[in-house]
Amino acid sequence: MLEPLKQNAKSLGLKVKIATAEAETLPFADESFDLVFGHAVLHHIPDLRRAFSEFARVLRPGGTVAFCGEPSRYGDFLAAIPKRTALLTAPIWRRLVGASPRDFDAEAAEHNGHDLEPEVDVHAFSPGDLRRFCDESSFDEVSVKGEELLASIHGWTVRTLEASAEPDEVPWAWRRFAFRSYLALQRLDNQVLEPRLPPQLFYNLLVSARKP
């Protein structure tokens, strides 16, 4: 991930300084940054209280902390339903699109690290959890929002179906349908559901706050 970051920065004419560190022990001086931002990372951090304390330490007064793509507790439950449904209907779907069952290689499956997922996904959150971590580190203007409901149900269904088939045999017509319909449902979530429903009902949570 760091190598693409360097290449992207270079192509944009930007200078970046890259560091690898534990979130609980950031190797930066106090009040070094205006923004601490991450995507789908908090649920991998073992000690979130220490991590949020570090986020507050390295931020300048008035700086912002923001994380998105964090799994909600209800979202974990929600994802299981379309996965199970898609697994049951996958043979019918494969016949309809003309794809054969995927030949899973046990050695390849072990190499891609998917078996480690239960070990590294150590948290799922309620909105109150994320607010509490911010409050304990003396952040203010705390906001927790939900993201993706219909789009996540659709996305997990599509991904589970496609994972059951040989990738090269999934037709482009299906891929276009899956992608465009996902974007349409994402817009519906964003414009209609997210402003009206409680954040805990959504698959992902977004948290932001400001250092006084």
Secondary structure as UniProt FT lines:
FT   HELIX           2..11
FT   TURN            12..13
FT   TURN            23..24
FT   TURN            30..31
FT   STRAND          33..39
FT   HELIX           42..44
FT   HELIX           48..58
FT   STRAND          59..72
FT   HELIX           73..97
FT   HELIX           106..111
FT   TURN            112..113
FT   HELIX           114..116
FT   HELIX           117..120
FT   HELIX           127..136
FT   TURN            137..138
FT   STRAND          140..147
FT   HELIX           150..163
FT   HELIX           167..169
FT   HELIX           172..188
FT   HELIX           189..193
FT   TURN            194..196
FT   HELIX           199..201
FT   STRAND          204..210
//
